[in-house]
């Protein structure tokens, strides 16, 4: 099947590839809202119903989302 999104590889355009699509989008340096649009377009093209947690996992990985502090950043003396 040809990629409906123009971003996701054609080999990922199958319902069984949801984990790979999520990993691809989570790693991509794209804003959260755009990731959500791409993920939704993929799901419609392949006929997959997404859950809220799947949507959020992709959306919240956007480059515009605030990332939680790491343990090293929270350690005493790590600040300026």
C-alpha positions as CSV (number, residue, x, y, z in Angstrom):
1,X,0.0,0.0,0.0
2,X,1.3,3.5,-0.8
3,X,2.0,5.7,2.1
4,X,-1.0,8.1,2.6
5,X,1.1,10.4,4.8
6,X,4.1,10.8,2.5
7,X,6.3,10.5,5.6
8,X,5.8,7.0,6.9
9,X,7.6,4.4,4.8
10,X,5.5,2.2,2.6
11,X,6.7,-1.0,4.4
12,X,5.0,0.4,7.6
13,X,1.6,0.8,5.9
14,X,0.1,-2.3,7.5
15,X,-2.0,-2.6,10.7
16,X,0.5,-5.0,12.2
17,X,3.2,-2.4,12.1
18,X,1.7,-0.1,14.7
19,X,4.6,-0.5,17.2
20,X,7.1,0.3,14.5
21,X,5.1,3.4,13.4
22,X,4.9,4.6,17.0
23,X,8.6,4.1,17.5
24,X,9.4,5.9,14.2
25,X,7.2,8.9,15.1
26,X,8.4,9.1,18.7
27,X,12.0,9.3,17.5
28,X,11.3,11.9,14.8
29,X,12.2,15.5,15.5
30,X,8.7,16.8,14.8
31,X,6.3,18.9,16.9
32,X,3.7,16.9,18.8
33,X,0.6,18.2,16.9
34,X,2.2,17.2,13.6
35,X,3.1,13.7,14.9
36,X,-0.6,13.4,16.0
37,X,-1.8,14.3,12.5
38,X,0.6,11.9,10.8
39,X,-0.3,9.1,13.2
40,X,-4.0,9.7,12.7
41,X,-3.5,9.7,8.9
42,X,-1.6,6.4,9.1
43,X,-4.4,4.8,11.2
44,X,-7.1,5.9,8.8
45,X,-5.1,4.7,5.8
46,X,-4.5,1.2,7.3
47,X,-7.8,0.8,9.2
48,X,-6.5,0.8,12.8
49,X,-8.4,2.3,15.7
50,X,-6.0,4.0,18.0
51,X,-6.3,4.2,21.8
52,X,-5.9,7.4,23.8
53,X,-2.6,6.1,25.3
54,X,-1.2,5.4,21.8
55,X,-2.1,8.8,20.7
56,X,-0.6,10.4,23.8
57,X,2.6,8.4,23.6
58,X,3.2,9.8,20.1
59,X,1.9,13.3,20.7
60,X,3.9,13.8,23.9
61,X,7.1,12.8,22.2
62,X,7.0,16.0,20.2
63,X,10.0,18.3,20.2
64,X,7.8,21.1,21.6
65,X,6.8,19.1,24.7
66,X,8.6,19.7,28.0
67,X,10.6,16.6,29.0
68,X,10.8,15.5,32.6
69,X,14.1,16.1,34.4
70,X,16.5,13.2,34.5
71,X,17.8,11.9,37.9
72,X,21.2,13.4,37.1
73,X,19.6,16.9,36.6
74,X,17.8,16.5,39.9
75,X,20.9,15.5,41.8
76,X,22.3,18.0,44.3
77,X,24.9,20.2,42.9
78,X,23.9,19.6,39.3
79,X,22.5,23.1,38.8
80,X,24.3,26.3,37.9
